């Protein structure tokens, strides 16, 4: 996700969950878009020291990159550092999603009239939820010849089923339709 350009090279003064300084650009209040004054922060002296150290590190990295480019060198994938990204998790939303999944699994067989096979998608909508499930409409030997139906089930915000419809029918072994 791209971050907004704040016109500043300063970093957010918040500490992440593992005690490291946040690597995002700071806004006017000194915090990034994800942190605020409620978060634990680094002291002003640590902040200045960290920025000075990073400035030197960035200059060294740029010099090394320029040297490598001029010499025709390539970067070893093992040498590339990957920055960890803090992601805020909305536990209520996840619980709602899991509740919808459970509801769909428990009701799909009775609702559609065929044996439940899998949930392939759950999406939040303006009015609630939409789940896509696969059911076994006809068993065959070998099972790659089973006929599966893909159904879309609509649920309200509370996870109550409001309706369903078949959107596709296919053989289990026919993967080209989904590539």
N, C-alpha and C positions, 0 to 999 in steps of 0.2 A: 504494500500500500504506500502510495507516495505521500510525503509529508509536505505541509504548506511551507513555503519559504517565508521565514519571519524576518529576513534581512539581517539576521544575527548569526554569528558563528559560535555563540555560547551554547553549552549543553544544559539540559535539564538538571536541576540540582537535587532531584529526588534519588533515593536509593531503591534499587530493585529488590525483590524478595530474597535474592541470594547475597545481598549486601553490596553489590556493585553499583556504581553510579550509572544512571540511565543514560543511554547513548543518543537519545533523540534531541533535536534542536529545541531550545527553550523559546517560549513566547515572552511577551513583555513582563509577565509576572515571575519569570525565572523557571517556570515549569513547562513541560511538554503538554500535548493535548490529552495525555492519559493521566498525568499526575497533578496534584494541587497541594495547598498548604497543609493538608491533613497527612500527607506522606512524610516519612522520615527523610531528612535531607543531609547533605554533606555540609561541613562548616565552610565559611567563606575562604579561609586559608587553604583548606583542602581543595576547594573549587579552583582557586587561582593556580595552585601547584599542579593540579591535574590538567588544566588547560595549557599551562606552559609546557608540561611534559608531552602532551599530545601534539602540540604545535611542532616540537622538535621531531617527534616520531613521524608525523605526516611529511615533514620535509625530507627525512631520510627515505621514507617509502617512495616518495615521488622521484628522488634521485635514483634509487635502485630501479624503479620502473623504466625511467628514461634510459639508463645504462643498458638494461635488458633489451629494450626495444631496439636500441642502436646496434647491439651485438647480435640481434636475431634470436635471443633466448625466448623460451616459453616458460610458463609458470607450471610448476609441478602441482597437481591437484591436492596433494597431501600438505602443501605449504599454505593453502588458502584457509584463512580463518573464517569461520561462519559465526555470525553474530546471533545470539539467542534473542528471540523476540518475546516480550511479555504480552500475553493475550489475556484480556479480561474475560472471565467466564461467567455467564449469567446462569447460575445454578437453577433458578426457577424455570428458565426457558428449557434447560436440559431436562429437568424433571417432567415438564409438560410434554416434551418430545418423546421421552421414554414412556410416559403414560399413554400417549397416542399410539405408539408402536405396540404396546401390550394390548390395548383395546382392539387394534386392527388384527393382531394375531389371533386373539380369542374369538373374534366375531366373524372373521372372513369366511370360514367354512360354512357357518350357519347362514350368513348373509347371502353369499354368492351361490352356495349349494354344491361347491366342489371342495376337495381337500386342499388346505392351505399349503403353499410351498415356501414362499419367502416374501419379505418386504423389500422392494427395490428402491423406494423413494418416499420421503416424508417432507412436505413443504408447508411452511406457514403461509396462510393467505390472509386477506383483509378480514374475512369472516370466521376464520378458524384454522383448519388444517386440511391438507389433501395428501392422501397416502396412495401409493401405487403398489399393488401386491400381485404376486403370481400364484395361481392356483392350478392344480392338476385336473384338467377337464377329462382326459382319457389316459389311462395307464397303458403301456405297451412294453414288449420285450424285443430288443433291449430298451432300457429306460431312456436312451437318447432319442427314441421315437415317441415318447410321451407327448401328448398335446397339452400345452400350457395356455392358460388365458391370463392376460394382463388386465387387471381391473383398477380403476381409480375410485377411491372411496373418499367422500367428502364428510368432514366432521366439523361441528361447531367449536367455539373456543373452549368449551368444557369437555370436549372429546366425545360428544354424543354424535353417533352416525346420523347423517342427514340424507345420504343417498350414495349410489354407486353406479358405475357403468363399465362395460368392457371396452377397452381401447385397442386391444390387439389379441391375436391368437397365433401361436407358433409352435414348432417342434422344438423340444429341449435341445437337440443337437444343432439347430440352425442358429449359429452365432453371428452370421454375416448381417442379419437384420439390425444388430445393435452395435456394429463396429463404427 
